[in-house]
Amino acid sequence: MSKNKYANPASLLPVKAGMSTLAQDLRYALRTLRRDTGFAVFAIAIMGLGIGASSTVFSVVNTLLLRPLPFAEPDRLVWIANHDTAGMSGQTTQVNHMLDLRTQAQSLSAVAGYFAFYGVGDTLLGGGGEPERLSGVPVSDNFFQVLGVRPKLGRTFTETEDPAGRVDTSRKPILIRYM
């Protein structure tokens, strides 16, 4: 016959004693905080700031490091950049180099690019009221196909609608809020 250590009510006495001590401590803490309201407000504000900062840091770490990228095969994506160049120019490559790489690469299944400098794709949307500035990023025609993502509504760009403007400059296609 096996002995169950929780079958004996006497074995639960240390747990009951611990809960009683915890309840006494909580009552004492509340009485102390009620006596000194300035300290209580300060303590609650500090705890709130600490909890808020912790949850913000966790949200950033979760988004950037823990969760997988929202692409079809993120482990197959590579970043191509210039070598030994400082600043943003070291992180980018010229469009003609990207197009050459796209046609001549044998070890990559596809090559896509985007314009990394902020404000280049911006435009003003006018109409009946005040014009509104729209921020945009020029991308290559196969950008979304390479990432393996599809729009929730509509379609992505075709080869004749290269949004970077290298094919037909009279029409500039756009994709609104790709999420």
N, C-alpha and C positions, 0 to 999 in steps of 0.2 A: 504494500500500500504506500503510495507516494504522498509526501507531506506537501500541502499547499500552504505557503507561508502567509497568505492573506485569508485563509479560512479561520484563523484564530482572531477574534476581535481585539485581543490584547496587543497584537502586532500593529494595529492601526493607531495606537495611542501616540507614537511620536509624530505622525502626520497631523493628528488633531491638535497636538500641542504646538506644532509649527504654524498651523493656520491661526490658532488663537494668538500667538505672538505677532504674526503678520497683521491681524486685525487691530491689535493694540498699537502697533507702530503706525498704521495708517491713521487711526484716531488721533494719536499724538501729533503727527505731521499736520493734519487738518487743523487742529486747535492752534498750533504754532503759527501756521500761515494766516489763520483768521485774526490772530492777535496783531500781526505786523503786516498790514495790507500792502504797504509800499514794497516790502521785500517779496511778498507773494506775487505782485504784478511783475516785478523785475524777474523773478525766477521763472514765471510762466512765459514771459517774453523771450528770455534766453533759451528756454526749452523749445519754444516755437521756432525761433531762428535756427537752432541746431537741427531740429527735425526737418525744417524746410531746406536747409543747405544739404543735409544728407540725402534727401529724396531727389534734389536737383542733380547732385553728383551721380547718384545711382542711375537716374534717367539718362544722363549723357553717356556714362560708361555702358549701360545696357544698349543704347542705340548704336554707339560707335564700335564697341568691342564684343559684346556678348551675342547679340542677335545677328544672324547671317544677313548678308546684303540682299536686298530685294530683287535679285536678278536670277535668271534661270540657272546658270552655272557659274557662280562667283569664283570658284577655284580655277577657272580657265581664263579669267580676265587678266591682262597684263597692262602695265602703264609704260608707255614709250616716251622718253624725254631726251633732251640734249645732254651731252657729257661735258663735265668741267666748266659749266657756265653758271655764274651766280645769279641769284634773284629769280624772278618769274620766268625769265627767258630760259633758265636751266630746266624748268618743269614743262616746257612746251616744245613743239616742233613746227616747222613751217608747213603750210598746206600742201605745197608741191612735193615736199618730202613724204608727207602722209599719203598722197595719191600714188607716188612711186612705190612706196612700201605696200600699198594695197594691191597694186598690179603685179609686183615682183616677189612678194613674200610666199615662201613655200611651207614654212613651219607654222604659220598662223592661218586659221580658218577664215578669218575676216578681220578687217581693220576699219575702225570708225574714229571720228574725232569731234571735238567741240572747241569753240573759241573760249579760252580761259580768262580773258580780260573782261572785267565787269563793265557794263554800260554800252558795249558795242552793238548789241542787238536791241537796245532800247528804242522805243518809238512813242509818238504821242497819238492818242486816240481822241479824235474830235467828233463832235456831233452837235446835239442840241444844247449842251451846257459847257461847263468848263472842260478843257482838254485834260485827259488823264494819261500819266506816264505809265507805259507798260514795260516791264523789264523782260528781256529775253536773252537767250544764249544761242547763237548760231551753232548748228550741229551738222554733221554729214548726213546724207540721205539714208544710210543704213545704221545710224546710231542706235535706234531703239531695237532693231533686229539683232544687232550684235549683243546688246545687253539682255536680250531674250524677254523683253517686256512688251505688253500690248496695251493699247488704250482701252479704257472702259467703254468709250463711245467713239465711233468714227474709225479712222484709219491713220496710219503713219505716213511718212513721206514716200514718194516714188522716186525713181532715178531721174525723171524729167522735172521733178519739183525739188531739186537740191536746195535746201533752205540757206545754205551758205552763199547762194547766188552764182555758182560757177556754171550753171547750165542755162537757165532762163532768168535774166535779170528783170524782166518786165513784171513778173509775178513772184511774190515772196510768200510761200506758204507758211502757216503757223500751226502749232499744236498748243492748245490752251489747257493748262493745268493737267499735266500728265501725272496722275496719282491714282 
